[in-house]
Amino acid sequence: MASVSVAPLSQNISQIKSKLLNPALTSHFMIYLGLPRDQQGFRQYMAENSLTLDQDRLQLSCCDASLPGSTLATTELRNDFSGSTERHVYRRIYQDRIDLTFYCDAEQYMAIRFFESWMKFIMNESASSGISNENYSYRVKFPNSYKGCGLEVTKFEKNLHSRNAAVPLTYNFVNAFPVSITSMPVSYEASSLLKCSISMNYTRYYIGPGSAQSDRSGANSSSPFVDSFTDLDLNLNLPRYDNMDFNLFNPADQAQFNFFQGNNLGLPSFSSRSTNDLPLGANDQLRSIQSGLA
């Protein structure tokens, strides 16, 4: 077979821009976190940890995830052809875990209580099992009861609703369950956001449509992920305070706005002021999301 050579081609600036200046951004992603298969037993452990689970809010609070990778294991063949060594694939090796980081809310520390409940559920730890006794012993549950019903990480772009939007890339993880919770330091020094980092083990992953998102959005949905993202409540079910007018160029109004935000009192609608007059970045969460910057 004759070899095909590729001649160098000159391209103008507009061609280069159209091909290179539309990169994928790391800040546009979403996860779906399924519960263990034995959901009834798991909910008892959540109740014991005083957890009222809001699954959508927990998923939205995931601020850091990773797209997985894998390698192909090969074996050497030395004797088929004289002087040459071949490698043939015999196995695909998946990474053994995925790391997720969650923001912790100030109401019930949902992420911490959720994964602590899951790990206690795996180990059969409960107040009635005598965990506080010095000679405490445990018996681990069977894997088919504590492995999750679905873990998905979906990568999308900010042009999700445009005609030329890329199809979201969904990684489906099979038999996922938590194996570690990273320690979370607290300090009297300058305050920072409390984050809960966990590692989840899984059997394998595959790229395909999100089955869990399809179940949540309905079987007749043409794009399950788009539908679920469209229905997202940007106000997080918080009350508004429409009768207040904020001028975010005024330091006093900025302080009052931050007070309402810090105490979870809602998102303003700016009913008497056009949102186009407000500066992006001044805690303007709603407009940043609508404009594709968040």
Secondary structure, 3 states (H helix, E strand, C coil): CCCCCCCCCCCCHHHHHHHHCCCCCCCCEEEEECCECCHHHHHHHHHHCCCCCCHHHHHHCEEECCCCCEEEEEEEECCCCCCCCEEEEEEEEECCEEEEEEECCCCCCHHHHHHHHHHHHHHCCCHHHCCCCCCCCCCCCCHHHHCECCEEEEECCCCCCCCCCCCCEEEEEECCEEEEECCCCCCCCCCCCCEEEEEEECCEEEECCCHHHHHHHCCCCCCHHHHHHHCCCCCCCCCCCCCCCCCCCCHHHHHHHHHHHHCCCCCCCCCCCCHHHCCCCCCCHHHHHHCCCC
